[in-house]
Amino acid sequence: MSVGGPTLQPVDLTPMQLRTLRDLIAADPVPADPSPFERIRSLLEDRLAPLRRHVGGPVWLGKHRLTDFRRCPGSFAAGLLGEGQPFQHSSRTSAGALFHKSIELDVVTGRSADPQSICERAADRLSDGDAAFGRYWSGLDALARGEVVAEAGRHLILFRESFPPLLRRWAPQPELPLKALLADGRVILSGKPDLVLGLPRRLIIDFKSGQAWPEHPEDMRFYALVHLLRTGLPPYRVATFFLDSGEWQAEDVGEETLEHAADRVAAAALAAFSFVDGGRPDLHPGRHCDWCPRRASCPAASAWFAQDVTGETSAMHGLLPSGEPTYRSATLDPGSARRGDGAGSLRDRDDPPAGRGPPLDVRPGHPAGPVR
C-alpha cells in the first residue's frame, strides 16, 4: 500500500477514525499502470498542438475555471478576460481558508495544541501570507475575528474526530501546490488539494463543510491529472470528504479517469484561446448566472431570470440596472440548464458513489447524471 497498513492499534482510535483509516486511507490501491504518464501527456499535447503557434501569454486553468466552462462558456470567457470584481472574503470563505491553514499546522505539530490555539496561530500566519485574507482580517473587530476562529475550530475538531493521527511515514502534505505546463507553456494547469497522503503513490483529499455538488468529483479528477503530469504517477485514489457528516465520495484512479480529465482540460484550453482571439462563446444560463460578471448584459441570463419553472415571468433580482428584462419574449429550451452542465464531447463517466450510504446531506445538490 502506498500509505501502508495501519500500525495504530484499534484501541487508540475512535470508531469513526478507524473506519476512515480502514475504508478510505488504507484500502488497497489499484496497481499503477507503468504507461499512463507518457500516453496521457501525448494525448494532451496532440490535442493542444495548434496552441503552440499562438502569440501571447499563457492561459491558466484550475478546477474553478473548468467548472465555469462546464456551466457556461460565457462565464468562463469573462473570467479569462479578467472581468468582474476581484475576490473578496466573506465570513464563510475566511473561515474555510483559516480551517485549511489550521490543518497544515495541526499536521506538522502532531495535534499537540488545542483547536482554538491552532486556529489563532493559523490566522496570524494567514493574514501575513495571504493578501486577500489579510485585508479581510484587518477590517474585523475582536468579536468578528472570534467568530471566524470559532467556525474554523469547529471544522478542525470534526477533522480530528474523523481522521486518525497522520503518521509521518504517510508523508502528509496539506495544500500541496501542483503545476503542469502544456503546449510549450501556453497552457498552465494548477491546483492545491487540501490533503495528500502517501509515497510514492498518493491519496488526494478535498474537504467540504457543505453538501455535495456535481463538480466535486470533476475537481478531484482534475487533481489526479495534474498530479500525474507533475510527478509521473497518478494518485491511487481521490476523495471528497464531507466534514459535517463524516461521509466521502471516493474514486480509484484508472486510465479512464485520467482520459476524462484530459478531455475536459483540452476542450477548455482550446476554447480559451478562441475566446481570447475574439470568438463568441455559447451561453448556457442557470443559477450560476447569479455570480457571472456579464449577467447584466447577457440575453441568456435575462431570459433565465425572467421566467420561473412554469414559464411565467418572475422578479429580476436586480439583474438589469433598469430592473426590466431586455428579452422578455425569449423562450428557454427546457434542456438549456442541463447543457450548462457539460461542454464538449467528453467520455461518459458516472460520478463515484458517496461512502457508507449515503445520507441525504451528502448527495449532490441537484441531479448530476453522467458527465458529458
PyMOL commands that set and color helices and strands:
alter all, ss='L'
color gray80, all
select helices_A, chain A and resi 10-12+15-25+36-53+63-71+73-80+91-108+115-129+131-138+142-162+168-170+215-231+255-276+287-291+299-306+336-339+360-362
alter helices_A, ss='H'
color red, helices_A
select strands_A, chain A and resi 59-61+173-174+178-182+187-191+195-197+203-208+237-242+247-252
alter strands_A, ss='S'
color yellow, strands_A
deselect
rebuild
show_as cartoon
